[in-house]
Amino acid sequence: MKRHKASMLYPGVIIGAYLLMTLLGSCQDEDFNPSLTQAFDVQSAANGATYPIRVALPTAYYTSAERYPAIYVLDGEENFGFVANHCREISERLATQNVVVVSIGYGQDRSIDYTPTKTSEMTGGGTQFLDFIETQLIPQMEERFRVDTTRNGRVLLGHSYGGLFGACVLAVNNQLFGNYLLLSPSIWFDNEVSLQLEKAYRAANKDQHHLVFLGIGELENAGRMQAPFEAFYEALRDNYADISLAKNREKHLDHVGSRQPNIVKGLNYYFQNRQL
């Protein structure tokens, strides 16, 4: 995992141990059925980084001939098993077709890959990362697995900088994904450049069908996170005629704590409102 983590000292051995166990538990990914999991690496021609890819297949994949929608999950090391297990649970509960879950792991620092513009040495690689997804990863997935090859059959899920990346993809390459689960998206980044991109590309995108779920934590910073989040929601609500759009604020939860609850709510919204 290539994320920078802060450490804190807490008084008391018992309290410190408990907090450490809680933190480690929150960072660990759930296990998913290994017999339905495949893993491989793909080296990006755009930036030279090698990305670990994990794929979770539906239970009936090997006994059916059907094609499945695919959910592409950013921050894959943290989210793969959690997303895959909840997709299985939700699809079974709703008696609807499951999805193929595609986890994209870290090839280089996420702050480089997930940001659209260069504001420092650790940002601005989003165009190259998107090129990797569009020209290498998706073609490999559609060649190697029975996944839906249409725009409506692809979902992008991202949190924080990953949510920012998804918002920018919606604007600049709208033909790639028809569904977006964007959790605590960092719309504030670089003077809210993602809002500028959405407006610049709106005329070309607004008549397409979209499914968009936006989630955030109630305790996330009001000025830095909440206002741009609301502005992005309102831009989609007011200008996109054919859109299935929802937003959710997780009560009493912050940026990290709201991630998994919003993933679950976003997946439920997707399964209940998607177009197949």
Sequence and secondary structure as in RCSB ss.txt:
>XXXX:A:sequence
MKRHKASMLYPGVIIGAYLLMTLLGSCQDEDFNPSLTQAFDVQSAANGATYPIRVALPTAYYTSAERYPAIYVLD
GEENFGFVANHCREISERLATQNVVVVSIGYGQDRSIDYTPTKTSEMTGGGTQFLDFIETQLIPQMEERFRVDTT
RNGRVLLGHSYGGLFGACVLAVNNQLFGNYLLLSPSIWFDNEVSLQLEKAYRAANKDQHHLVFLGIGELENAGRM
QAPFEAFYEALRDNYADISLAKNREKHLDHVGSRQPNIVKGLNYYFQNRQL
>XXXX:A:secstr
          SSHHHHHHHHHHHHHHHS     GGGEEEEEEE TTT  EEEEEEE  TTGGG    B EEEESS
HHHHHHHHHHHHHHHHHHHT    EEEEE  SS HHHHT SS SSTT   HHHHHHHIIIIIHHHHHHHS B  S
GGGEEEEEETHHHHHHHHHHHH TTT SEEEEES  TTHHHHHHHHHHHHHHHHHTTS EEEEEEEETTS IIII
IHHHHHHHHHHHHH SSEEEEEEEETT  TTTTHHHHHHHHHHHHHHH   
